[in-house]
Amino acid sequence: MYNKISILTPAKTIFTLFALLLSISVYAGDKLKPFILASNAPGDMAAVAADTKTKLTSAGFKIVGEYSPYDGANIIIVTNDTLKKNAAATDAGGYGAVQRISITDKDGSIQVAYTNPTYMAYAYQLKGDLKEVTEALEKALGKQQAFGSKKGLDEDDLKGYHYMFGMPYFDEPDVVAEHGSYDAAIKAVEAGLAAGKGGVSKVYRVDIPGKQQTVFGVAMTDGMSSDATIMKEVDFMDIRSTAHLPYEVLVDRDGKVYALSAKFRIAINFPDLSMAGAHSFMGIMASPDAIKEALAQAAGAARKKSGGGAFDF
């Protein structure tokens, strides 16, 4: 009839506290960070890039694009069957169809780093956790440390991520253009990127198997949408997060062209950035609107600039 009250002896109390601390430490081990540093040593950029590409292709990855957004930075974009199959399993899975590998010259030391596939899988709400891809990249390139966030985020944090109250979630993307069909949208995006509209050009294209969905990686060069301008403000730590780039646009079967809101896309890779002060979101407050406008032009939509600050509240 009554609940039995359990009396803890000192020994039991110590054991209970130990078990609690152990569970906390295990939970903390599940914290993930957006990037993984593979190596960091003096070297030659071109030679390191060539060696990195050889390692990637030997590990079964297909290189779909490569570009240098500014001096001292080179980014290689790869995919494989596992990434594309997983991308096909969710409605907006195309964002997770690639991984990005960066080679960055930081004061004469060449940093090789890559996006953390499992972190991205949770952030982009993919069906699988891509741990096999994480392991493949670690085996091919190495792993010194995860970085990009001091404490990291766990699976639940990432699946429901938004920077703060009022900021968008993953499933609240920008619709940057609308066309009558998937084919018409593809044609418009290809033409816009080839013409460099909005200062935007193509880095890669990956078609998602079994569905009408295509992800384009794009380079941006104009004003506050410029890759170089944004990274100068937000990528200032000793270990560079160059693999944040390039940005993506997603063409879907409904003829719409989507892009993750920059308020999400930048924050998910730089979750520790402060809102104000030196090297903060306020330094790029005009960038999300500028990115949306640039991508709209590239995707074939005529848009008026909103003129508002992207991180205003």
N, C-alpha and C positions, 0 to 999 in steps of 0.2 A: 504493500500500500504506500509506503513512504520510500523515497529515494535514500539509498545507503550513502552516508557521508564517508568519503575516503580520507583517511588521515595519512599524510605523507611523513615518513620518517626522514631524518636528515639525509640518509643514503639515497632514499627515493627522490628527495628533493634535488639533490645534486645530479642524479641520473636524468631527471626530467629536464633540468636546465641545460644539461649537456646535449640532450636530444633536440631541444628547441634551438640551441645555437647551431647544431649540426644541420638542422633543416633550413635555418636561415642562410648558412654558408652555401648549401647546395643550391638554394633558390638564387642566391647572388651569382652563382656560377652560370646560371641561365641567362644572365644579362648579355645582350648583344650590342655590338658597335658597328657603324655603317661601313667601315673600311678595314682592310687587313694589309699591313706592311709586310711585303715578302722579303725585301732586302734593302740595304742602305749602306752604300760604300762608294768610295771614289771610283770613277770610271768614265767611259766615253758614252755619251747619249746614244749615238747611232749604233754602236756595238751592243749596248745593253738592249736596245729596242729590237735589234735583229735576233739576239739570243732569246729574248722573251717570246718573240713570235714563233721561233722554232720550237720552244718548249710547249707553247700553247697548241700548235698544230699536232705535235707529237702526242699530246694528251687527248686528241680527238676533238678539239675545238676548231670551229671554222671562223676565220677572221672575216668580218663583214664590213669593216670600216676602220679608218685610222685618220687622225688629224692632230694638228698642233694649234691649239687656240691662242698661244702666245709663246714668246721665247722661253726656252727651258722647260717646256711641257709637251708631252706627246701622249696621245690616248689611243689605245687599241680596243676595238669592240668585237666581242666574240659571241657565238651562239653554238649550240649543239642540239642533237635530237631530244635530249632530256629537257632542256630549256624550252624548246618549241612545243613539245608535247604538253608540258605543264602549262605553258601559256594558253594553249588551246582549251584547257579544262575549265577556265573561268571567263566570264563575260568581258572583263577588261584585262585579261591576262597578258595581252601584248606588251604591256610595259615591262614585264618580267622576262621577255624572250631573249634578252642579251645580258652580258656582264661586261663591265668596263675595267680595263687595266691601264694604269697610268705609269709613265716614266717621267720623273721630274728631277731636274737639276737644282738642288738646293745648296748653294755655296760650294759647288764642286763635288758634292756627294750625290750620287744618283739613287733616287728612291723609286723602287718598284712597288706599286700597291694596287689593290683591286677591290671592287665592291664586294661586300660580304653577301653571298647569295641567300643565305638563310635569313639574314636581316631584311633583305629586299623582298623575299618571299612573304614574310609576315606583313611588312609595310604595304605591299601591293595586294594583300589578301589572296594570294595564290592558293591553289588546292594543296600542293605539296610543299614541303619545307626546303627543298633543294639542297639537303645536306650532302647528297652525293656529289653535287656540283661544287660545293664548298670544299669537300675533301679532294676532289680532282684538281682544283686550283691550288690548294695547299701542297699537294704532291708535286705538281708541275713547277710551281714558282717558289714555294717555301712559305713559311709563316714566322715572322718575328714577334708580331703583336697585333692585336686589334686596336683600332683607334677611331677617333671622330666624335667621341662622347666620353666624358670623364667617368660616369657611372654606368652608362649603357641603358638599354631598354629591354624589357622582357617581351615575350610573345604577345601577351595581352596589351601591353603598352603600344606595341607596334601595330597590331591589328585595329586598334581604335585610336590611332595617333592623330592628334592635331596639336599645333604649337601651343595654343592657349585658347581660352574662351573667345568665340567669335571668329576663329580661324577655320578654314575648310578642312574637311576630312578627305581621305583618298577617293571616296565615292562621290565627291562634289567637284568634278573637273570643270574646266572651261570648255565651252563649245565655241571653237574659233572660226568654224565655217560650216555651212550646210549646203549639200548638193543633192541632186535628184536621185542619185544611186551611188553605190560603192565604186563602180567603174568611173563615174564622172568625178567623184571625189579624188580618186587616185590620179586621174589625168590632171586635175587642177593642181594638186599638191606637187606632182612631178614638174609641171610647167613652172609653178611659182618658185620652187627651189632652184630649178635650172636657171631662172632669170634673176635669182638673188633678191627677190622682192622682200622688202622689210629688212634687208641686210641678213637674210636667212638662206643658208645653202645646205645641201644634203651631205651627210656624213655616211649614213648607211640606210638600207631598207631591208626589213625582214617580213616576209609574208607568213602569217600564222597558218599552219596546216589544218585542213578540214573545215575552214570557216573563212568568211569574207572579212578579214581583219589584217591590217598592215601597220607596222610601227616604223616610223622614220626617226632617225637620229639627226639632229640639225645643229649646225654651227651658227652663232649669232654675233654680229659685228657692229651693230649700230647703237650709239647712245647708251641709254640706261638698260637696254636689253643685251648689251654686249657681254659675251662670256668673260672677256678680260676685265671689264669694269666691275662686274659682280664679284669675280673671284679675288680681285685686288682688295675688296672690302671684307669678304667673309673667310677667305682661305689664308690665314695668317699664322697658324701654328707652325712649329718646327717641322712636323711631319705633315706634308701637304695632302689635301683632299682633292687633288686634281681629277680623280675618277668620278667626281660629281657630274662632270660633263661627259657627253653632250646631252642637251635637253631632248625630249621626245614629243612627237605628235602621233596620235593614233587615229587611223581611218577605219571606221566600222561599217558594217553591212548596211546600216540605215542611211549612208551617205553623209553622215556627220563626221567632222574632224575635231577630235578632242585633244586637249592638253591638260596635264595635271596643273592645278593652280600653283603658281610659283610660291604662294604662301604655304603650300604643302610641300612642293617639290624641293625647295631650298631648305626648308626647316627639317625635313626628314633626314637630310644628309648633314645638317649642321644643327642638331637639336640643342646644343649648349650655348648657341649664340644669344647674347642679351638683346633685349628690345631696343635699348638706347645706349649711347656712349660710343667710344671708339670701337671700330670693327663690330658693328651691330646691324640689326635689320633696319634701323632708322637711316643708316648710310645708303641703303638701296631702296628706300621707301617708294621710289617711282618705278622700280624695276618690274614688279609683277604686272602693272598696267602696260608698261612698255613691251614686255615679253608677249603678253596677250595680243597687243596690237600688231607686233612684228609677225607673230605666227598666223594671225588672221590674214595679213597681207600675203604671206607665203602660201596660205591654203586657199587663196582665191576669193576671199570675202572682203567686201568694202566695209570698213568699220571706221567710226569716228573715235578719236582719242577721248578717253573718259576724263582725263585731266586731274583725277583724284589721286591722292597718295595711297599706295597699296597697303601700307601697314598702319593707316590711320584708324582710330577707334572713336 
